Amino acid sequence: MSGVDCGAEVTLVVPGLLGPMPGWLQATDTPRFPQLERRLATADRERTTGGEMEAVLCHLFGVAREPEGDLPVAALMRLGEGKAPDRRCWVLAEPVCLRPDQSRLLLFDTLDFDLGEAGSRDLAELFRSHFDERGWVLETGSPARWYLGMERVPALQTHFLGEVFGRNMDLFLPRGGERLAWHRLLNEVQMLFFQAEVNQRREAQGRMPVNGIWFSGVGRLPARVRAPFDMVHGDAPLLRGLALAAGIPLAALPAKGELPADGVRRPLLLYPGLRRAVWTADPHAWAEGLEGFGSWLSCWIDAVRRRRFQAITLYSCDGFRWRITRSTLRRWWRRPRPLLDLSRDSA
């Protein structure tokens, strides 16, 4: 290329990039990631809208909250799982494991507890039968992810499961004008699932019962979704739904060393490899994931140096974004800071 393509920019969404990793925050002997730390040290750092991955993605696609309510994440995820669009209000209903801890209940998803298709089907049918008179529709996208459909959008603000994982669920209960009805619903589901045969079998086998549902992402499918991207890379249901709603082509995340075709000028990429380690507070998996991400990122940095792209904007899903350009890459005088120091800034 003879010059920089001024419209060519990469947008990266990397949940979990800066942790937090509580087990290491106070430690003195912590790992360093020189390549990645150098890139962030020279980049421009800005505050931005949204702290969770879901909020960041909705912001990038211009999706607003329901009036007095939530981001309509469930309806978009459902679309991304291949379900036909409609005008119902949809609520993400994720089966969860609630573990007693003194006077509180700690919440975990079911991915590490092997609910399976049969267990999910049994609990979903129990839910449908019990709440049949309410006229709700319950769809099972996967054993770990259900969708609850209803005609009216409740006045409700919720927290995504990632905000609650491993924490006291009472601190994250739904808010809004109809919160008390949904608090009662959470309790009713706990009592219903407590006596379920599938959970009796699980406990007899020494396995964690799936004894609750977490509700989030309440709203209708947006009538219009727009974004400045010409290609979207990733596999998360929400990302797929946003791409479909916006009419943007969708592809898998490129492997290490791969770039999009030459005609792609404004790609959006969702890098998922760090998020789970942060949820589960696994510092070694997080460190391994950071090494992999730093290596994967290198070809994109080279593409900026070679003028294939003007800039990379990296969203770390903690209220900040980082902008990397050819100019910022020349800031040799900026001293790298440990990633865990940046994590403390974001905590």
Legacy VTK file of the C-alpha trace (Angstrom):
# vtk DataFile Version 3.0
C-alpha trace
ASCII
DATASET POLYDATA
POINTS 347 float
0.000 0.000 0.000
1.244 3.489 -0.733
-0.438 4.997 2.324
-2.696 4.357 5.263
-6.294 3.435 4.424
-7.955 6.017 6.658
-11.175 4.017 6.907
-9.561 0.689 7.729
-9.774 -0.068 11.457
-9.867 -3.200 13.572
-12.136 -3.476 16.613
-11.216 -6.154 19.153
-13.422 -7.139 22.095
-11.420 -9.092 24.676
-13.392 -9.829 27.875
-11.134 -10.842 30.740
-8.014 -9.143 29.368
-7.272 -7.405 32.671
-8.889 -9.910 34.973
-9.472 -9.145 37.711
-7.555 -12.048 39.197
-8.042 -11.625 42.982
-5.554 -14.337 43.931
-2.747 -12.338 42.385
-3.767 -8.770 43.112
-1.849 -8.622 46.395
0.988 -10.912 45.380
4.488 -9.604 44.710
5.805 -12.506 42.615
3.389 -12.389 39.683
3.958 -13.245 36.022
4.790 -10.623 33.411
3.634 -10.470 29.817
6.230 -8.201 28.173
4.869 -8.208 24.619
1.302 -7.412 25.629
2.335 -4.957 28.347
4.406 -3.011 25.817
1.435 -2.726 23.441
-0.855 -1.403 26.162
1.796 0.947 27.578
2.095 2.839 24.307
-1.622 2.810 23.443
-4.117 5.583 24.172
-6.442 4.519 26.987
-9.976 5.912 27.198
-13.025 5.339 29.359
-15.972 3.918 27.476
-19.555 2.739 27.855
-20.210 -0.711 29.269
-18.222 -2.925 31.591
-19.482 -6.370 30.591
-18.980 -8.034 27.215
-22.717 -7.948 26.517
-22.937 -4.212 27.161
-19.866 -3.510 25.017
-21.217 -5.484 22.056
-24.630 -3.825 22.293
-22.949 -0.411 22.418
-20.899 -1.183 19.297
-24.066 -2.132 17.406
-26.097 0.827 18.649
-28.505 -1.289 20.700
-30.148 0.693 23.497
-31.817 -0.423 26.695
-35.534 -1.006 26.866
-37.341 1.984 28.434
-36.809 1.641 32.211
-35.289 -1.755 31.548
-32.582 -3.983 30.177
-30.428 -4.472 27.131
-32.414 -6.948 24.955
-29.621 -9.505 24.954
-31.830 -12.604 25.181
-33.751 -11.820 21.978
-30.483 -11.209 20.116
-28.855 -14.384 21.454
-31.923 -16.373 20.497
-31.663 -14.997 16.948
-27.983 -15.978 16.955
-28.935 -19.560 17.836
-31.056 -19.835 14.699
-34.498 -19.161 16.180
-37.047 -17.292 14.070
-37.389 -13.615 15.040
-40.657 -12.468 16.598
-42.029 -9.592 18.674
-42.182 -11.363 22.029
-40.164 -10.140 24.963
-37.397 -12.667 25.660
-35.516 -13.282 28.889
-32.276 -15.238 29.119
-32.958 -18.031 31.625
-29.763 -19.864 32.573
-29.906 -22.931 34.846
-27.519 -22.387 37.753
-26.058 -24.138 40.763
-26.604 -22.295 44.049
-24.119 -23.332 46.718
-24.819 -22.441 50.362
-21.999 -20.517 52.038
-22.875 -19.573 55.627
-25.875 -17.217 55.289
-25.611 -16.648 51.541
-25.955 -18.487 48.236
-23.065 -18.434 45.767
-24.073 -18.735 42.127
-22.358 -20.833 39.428
-23.370 -21.813 35.910
-23.718 -25.477 34.937
-20.828 -25.792 32.467
-18.575 -27.462 35.037
-21.366 -29.623 36.487
-22.515 -31.597 33.422
-26.264 -30.994 33.381
-26.543 -32.629 29.949
-29.396 -32.695 27.448
-31.554 -35.097 29.476
-31.220 -33.158 32.730
-31.912 -29.877 30.963
-34.980 -31.348 29.274
-36.373 -32.677 32.575
-35.951 -29.371 34.400
-37.321 -27.356 31.480
-40.426 -29.544 31.333
-40.891 -29.165 35.095
-40.706 -25.377 34.695
-43.197 -25.382 31.791
-45.687 -27.526 33.673
-45.481 -25.481 36.868
-45.835 -22.074 35.179
-48.175 -23.128 32.375
-50.996 -20.789 33.427
-48.792 -17.725 32.925
-48.727 -18.243 29.161
-44.955 -18.149 28.901
-42.890 -19.922 26.239
-39.679 -21.678 27.317
-37.137 -22.631 24.650
-33.948 -24.556 25.384
-31.079 -23.289 23.266
-28.588 -25.574 25.009
-28.424 -27.322 28.408
-26.822 -24.204 29.880
-28.973 -21.602 28.148
-32.753 -21.249 27.932
-35.016 -18.488 26.640
-38.244 -17.422 28.338
-40.761 -15.654 26.084
-43.658 -13.436 27.152
-45.934 -10.854 25.573
-45.121 -7.870 27.782
-41.735 -6.339 28.646
-41.418 -6.173 32.452
-39.930 -3.091 34.124
-36.723 -4.813 35.135
-32.963 -4.251 35.182
-30.817 -7.339 35.592
-27.187 -8.388 35.905
-25.549 -10.765 33.448
-24.435 -14.103 34.829
-20.760 -13.203 34.441
-21.180 -10.414 36.985
-22.648 -12.823 39.532
-20.578 -15.981 38.947
-19.085 -17.248 42.215
-20.625 -14.422 44.222
-23.521 -13.820 46.597
-26.590 -13.760 44.360
-28.518 -11.519 46.774
-26.223 -8.613 45.834
-27.307 -8.847 42.192
-31.055 -9.417 42.325
-33.169 -7.739 39.614
-34.042 -4.080 40.090
-36.881 -1.982 38.713
-40.595 -1.508 39.170
-41.400 -5.234 38.955
-38.396 -6.492 40.901
-40.358 -8.016 43.790
-42.374 -10.275 41.487
-39.145 -11.545 39.943
-37.515 -12.034 43.334
-40.472 -14.248 44.201
-40.061 -16.081 40.903
-36.400 -16.802 41.668
-37.395 -18.262 45.040
-40.240 -20.277 43.538
-37.911 -21.828 40.971
-35.447 -22.767 43.721
-38.163 -24.597 45.636
-39.446 -26.255 42.457
-36.020 -27.513 41.387
-35.064 -28.581 44.918
-37.574 -31.421 44.765
-36.941 -32.346 41.117
-36.100 -36.003 40.479
-33.067 -35.064 38.413
-31.620 -33.213 41.401
-32.429 -36.039 43.798
-30.409 -38.328 41.517
-27.571 -35.847 41.218
-27.264 -35.447 44.985
-27.373 -39.220 45.499
-24.428 -39.423 43.088
-22.535 -36.718 44.967
-23.044 -34.155 42.200
-24.026 -30.510 42.509
-27.794 -29.972 42.114
-28.997 -27.552 39.462
-31.273 -25.673 41.804
-32.072 -22.317 40.240
-32.391 -20.121 37.172
-30.702 -16.772 36.575
-32.684 -14.254 34.525
-31.104 -11.461 32.456
-31.126 -9.636 29.117
-34.830 -8.744 29.116
-36.428 -7.191 26.017
-37.710 -7.435 22.457
-35.588 -7.884 19.351
-34.550 -4.370 18.259
-36.292 -3.118 15.131
-33.020 -1.735 13.783
-29.401 -2.684 14.458
-26.565 -0.811 12.772
-22.791 -0.963 13.009
-19.840 0.329 10.952
-18.283 -3.114 10.446
-17.982 -5.015 7.172
-17.111 -8.367 8.768
-17.718 -9.894 12.195
-15.508 -12.680 13.553
-16.542 -14.862 16.511
-18.950 -17.532 17.650
-20.838 -16.187 20.688
-24.642 -16.324 20.249
-24.990 -12.619 21.053
-22.387 -11.672 18.450
-24.040 -13.895 15.852
-27.428 -12.356 16.600
-26.098 -8.807 16.320
-24.388 -9.601 13.015
-27.565 -11.185 11.634
-29.730 -8.271 12.765
-27.312 -5.776 11.193
-26.885 -7.777 7.977
-23.110 -8.084 8.405
-21.235 -11.209 7.226
-20.064 -13.502 10.024
-16.965 -15.709 10.087
-14.909 -17.682 12.582
-12.170 -15.984 14.578
-8.983 -16.038 12.466
-6.245 -18.369 13.653
-2.885 -17.053 14.811
-1.095 -15.342 11.942
-4.216 -14.995 9.785
-5.830 -11.754 8.628
-9.133 -11.174 6.807
-9.275 -10.987 3.022
-7.826 -7.798 1.530
-11.269 -6.324 0.865
-12.212 -6.326 4.563
-11.581 -2.846 5.972
-13.484 -2.677 9.271
-13.575 -6.059 11.010
-14.932 -6.674 14.505
-13.428 -9.609 16.384
-14.525 -11.174 19.675
-11.671 -13.004 21.426
-13.251 -15.337 24.016
-10.283 -17.195 25.448
-9.774 -15.278 28.718
-13.264 -14.811 30.101
-13.851 -18.226 31.634
-10.564 -18.171 33.542
-11.576 -14.864 35.130
-15.021 -16.178 36.068
-13.522 -19.240 37.737
-10.634 -17.254 39.294
-8.068 -19.592 37.716
-4.834 -17.553 37.518
-2.842 -20.207 35.689
-5.444 -20.624 32.929
-5.641 -16.828 32.675
-1.857 -16.502 32.357
-1.770 -19.204 29.697
-4.596 -17.461 27.853
-2.775 -14.127 27.978
0.322 -15.687 26.438
-1.833 -17.049 23.643
-3.600 -13.738 23.101
-0.337 -11.780 22.964
0.960 -14.139 20.307
-2.324 -14.003 18.363
-2.380 -10.184 18.490
1.086 -9.794 16.967
-0.010 -10.186 13.328
-2.652 -7.487 13.812
-0.019 -5.140 15.247
2.165 -5.879 12.218
-0.793 -5.077 9.956
-0.966 -1.596 11.518
2.767 -1.137 11.034
2.436 -2.178 7.379
-0.483 0.251 6.900
-3.021 -2.483 6.189
-5.079 -0.945 9.001
-4.996 2.538 10.433
-5.740 1.509 14.008
-6.810 -1.175 16.439
-9.379 -0.297 19.084
-9.330 -2.893 21.843
-12.195 -3.115 24.343
-11.114 -4.856 27.550
-14.721 -5.004 28.873
-13.903 -3.235 32.114
-14.976 0.296 31.228
-11.883 1.054 29.129
-10.694 0.797 25.554
-7.198 1.004 24.089
-6.339 2.576 20.732
-3.221 1.384 18.919
-1.894 3.251 15.859
1.442 3.566 14.063
2.053 6.716 16.099
1.405 5.042 19.451
3.656 2.119 18.503
6.570 4.584 18.267
6.234 5.726 21.895
9.387 3.895 22.961
9.772 6.042 26.084
6.631 4.766 27.798
7.468 2.235 30.459
5.332 -0.943 30.474
3.274 -1.636 33.584
2.405 -5.123 34.814
-1.019 -6.225 33.632
-1.995 -6.789 37.232
-1.356 -3.103 37.967
-3.777 -2.249 35.179
-6.184 -4.775 36.667
-6.039 -2.920 39.987
-6.876 0.310 38.149
-9.985 -1.335 36.705
-11.119 -3.082 39.893
LINES 1 348
347 0 1 2 3 4 5 6 7 8 9 10 11 12 13 14 15 16 17 18 19 20 21 22 23 24 25 26 27 28 29 30 31 32 33 34 35 36 37 38 39 40 41 42 43 44 45 46 47 48 49 50 51 52 53 54 55 56 57 58 59 60 61 62 63 64 65 66 67 68 69 70 71 72 73 74 75 76 77 78 79 80 81 82 83 84 85 86 87 88 89 90 91 92 93 94 95 96 97 98 99 100 101 102 103 104 105 106 107 108 109 110 111 112 113 114 115 116 117 118 119 120 121 122 123 124 125 126 127 128 129 130 131 132 133 134 135 136 137 138 139 140 141 142 143 144 145 146 147 148 149 150 151 152 153 154 155 156 157 158 159 160 161 162 163 164 165 166 167 168 169 170 171 172 173 174 175 176 177 178 179 180 181 182 183 184 185 186 187 188 189 190 191 192 193 194 195 196 197 198 199 200 201 202 203 204 205 206 207 208 209 210 211 212 213 214 215 216 217 218 219 220 221 222 223 224 225 226 227 228 229 230 231 232 233 234 235 236 237 238 239 240 241 242 243 244 245 246 247 248 249 250 251 252 253 254 255 256 257 258 259 260 261 262 263 264 265 266 267 268 269 270 271 272 273 274 275 276 277 278 279 280 281 282 283 284 285 286 287 288 289 290 291 292 293 294 295 296 297 298 299 300 301 302 303 304 305 306 307 308 309 310 311 312 313 314 315 316 317 318 319 320 321 322 323 324 325 326 327 328 329 330 331 332 333 334 335 336 337 338 339 340 341 342 343 344 345 346
